[in-house]
Each structure stands twice: as structure tokens, then as C-alpha cells.
């Protein structure tokens, strides 16, 4: 595993949490991809509950696929690095997918 939880986040004797992020940190790689490549791949990665849409879940493998698909969708629009877009979504699986793109 590239990222070890204890290397990224620690708690001091006073109970305060401290982040130790490398200069270039890919949250999707740390939270999705490295689990999808293990026996955890078929386990639920997210469970979303919404009064409007009910409950839905997605596995690490499915979440990895969805984030890649969303990244490809954005890439197809030829966005420049400094361009901004607005993504407005309800509480759903697609919401975290939109910011977990690889």
C-alpha cells in the first residue's frame, strides 16, 4: 500500500489530530484505489442515505470505475487547469464521485 493511515494522520498526547500529507496527495488513490486492489474491492466503500432517494451503496471497485468515468467525462470537455466548473448534485453516490476523481 502506498499510503498508510498512521503515516497520514496521528493523534498527540493531548488528543489533537495532525495531518502529515505529502506534497502531492491523491485522495482517490489513498481512499479508493488501494482498497479496490485488495480483497476489500467488493466491500461497500460508501453508503448514502437520502430522504428523497433512499439508501444506495457502492463498492470500492464500483467507486473506482465511477471516478474514472467522471474524470473521462470532464476530460472530454477540454477544460483548462485554471477553468472552474460548478457541480450541483443532491445527496447521492454521484456527489462524492464528483470530487474523488483520479
N, C-alpha and C positions, 0 to 999 in steps of 0.2 A: 504494500500500500504506500502510495506516495505521501499522503497526509495522515499523520497520526493525531488523534484528537488531543492527547495530552501535550503534543508539541505546539498546538494552535491556541489552546485555551487552558489557563491554570488559575487556581484559587490560592490566594495567600493566607497566612495565619489569621488575618482579621476577617476572612470570608469574602474579600473583594475578588472579583474576576478580572483577569488580564488576558487580552488577546495578543498573540505573537504571530502575526500574519507575515508571510514572505512578501517581498516587493511585488511580485506577480502572483496573484492568488486567483485560481479559477474555482468558484464556489460549486459549480456544477460537477466538476471533476472530483472535488472533495466530498460532496454530499450525495451524488447520484452515480457517476461513472464507476468509482472504485467499489461501490457496493453491487452494481449491476454485473461486475465481472467476477462475483463470488457466488456462493450458494444463496446469498440474500437476494439475488436478482429477481426471484419470483415472489418475494415478500412485498407486502404493502409498503410503499415509500411515503405516500400521502393518503390521508382520509379527509375528505372535505364534507362538512355538513352545512346545508343551507335550507332555510325555511322554504325558499322558493323552489329549489331543485332537488331537495332531499339529500341523501348521502351517496357519495361516489368515492371510489378509491382507484389508485394506480400503483403498479409495482415499480421497482427500480428499473427493470428492463423497459417497461412501457414508458416511464418518465424519460428515460434516456432517448428513446425513439421520438417522443413528442418534442423534446427540447431541440433535437437535431432538425426535425421537420420545421419547427418555428424559425430556427436560425436560417434554414434554406429559404423560407418564405421572405424573411427580411432581406436576405442577400439578393433575392430576385428583383428587389426594388432599387438596386444600385444606390443605396444610401451612402453618403459620405460620413467620415468619422465624426465630424462636428455637427451633423444634422440631428435634429431632435424629432421624435415622434411621440404621439400620445396614444397610450393603450388603455382603454377603459373597459374593464370586464367585471362581471358580478363575481361573487364568491363561488368559484368553480375550479376544477382541475386546471383549466387553461390559464387562470390568473398566475399561479406560481410558475407555470411553464414559460410565461412571457418574460420573466426576469431570470430564469435559470438557464437561459440559452447558453450553449457551449461556446 
